[in-house]
Amino acid sequence: MPKAAQSYQHKANFNQMKELSSLPAPDYDDYFNLLKSFKSHNRFFPTLPVETSRGCWWQRTLASSKAHPKTANRSTGCAFCNLNLQWTGYRAKDPPQVVNEIDQLTAKYRTLSVAIADNVLPRKTSKKIFEKLETLKKDLRLFSEIRATTSYQELKAMGQSGLQEVQIGIEALSGSLLKKLHKGTTAIQNLEIMRNCETLDIINISNLILNFPGSDKQDVVETLDGIKFAIPYRPLKAVGFWLGYGSPVWHNPKAYGIRAVFNHPNWGRLFPPKIFQSMQFMIQAYRGDLGYQKKIWQPVRKKLELWQNTYAELRKEVSQSPILSMRDGRDFLIIRQRRLHKETINHRLVGTSRLIYIFCFSHRSLRRIRNQFPMFAEDKIIAFLKMMVEKNLMFEENRRYLSLAVPVKYHH
């Protein structure tokens, strides 16, 4: 082991396939043969992992330059992410190859649960993959990680093919924190896809990152405000930030207020001192503003607990009924707003108010709303939007607006 630890400092040669088309389908025979050896009461129906792609198209490798020679081979993407740093670029399988693999594997191993193990789905072909999966006429149960920029139509196609659970790259409900995380998304996009999951009955098991180094009170205030509007949707899970070896934060710690980076002490309990001191492990520890971060994010932890309790209680009261829903009467719209331990509020919108609310099912800029309804005075549009936001029926971010109610006719 000591020799292996010493040689770790020398970068090993690594070759990757240019294309994934020549990859055979995964072989899980050994796993299933072992499963057959279990006693009948210990057996279960496992989930099959499959890939549609490798790498991450949001993550890009930085080229070195004379001005910045230290940037060579560093990657930029989500600031906290250190997944699959061994891959160069992004490669995706063709849709027929993916569909054939899932068809063959589910037939061979007699199970219908499939987890798509990609870091991120292909931008151009993912909708086509799910549309083709639907033609298999199999009652698949699919899981996938997706980006918050996934459109309603893409998500709908996924659901129709069997997608029942997703982990979305949400990470934050604060616009300022999303920029620090370098997510390339906004709070309003996160709320929109959370509402779309609620609409399509797709279970959303996404995370909310707390204690990110360099975050501040503004990030916390915006997060608490975002949660207020997200109450009707499945709650996010609190995840404390951890420093990953090779991540953008690890490469540039000073930019995030980190003074020192070192192996997490827990590794010392698993490995001999010589190994612990000579290797860099994937999970690192650091000195910075840890105490400050834990303090300022404490109100968010409490708010998340309240969110979880509220959602559970309200969904239990009326099974499968959305907490915030809307029904369209063709020339009027009824919005039902259920509240914990309080009377339900019903809102009725008519005329242009109804049309604006439906138009903002996809988030829209104020300019687009004005252009869509030129006969409606701008001051009246702004007053209406402000009223909807104050009632937590719409969300606003940088003069962009999103209707938050779940359409009942689309809800499963």
Order of alpha helices (4+ residues) and beta strands (2+ residues): alpha-alpha-beta-beta-beta-beta-beta-alpha-beta-alpha-beta-alpha-beta-alpha-alpha-beta-beta-alpha-beta-beta-alpha-beta-alpha-alpha-beta-alpha-alpha-beta-beta-beta-alpha-beta-alpha-alpha-beta-beta-beta
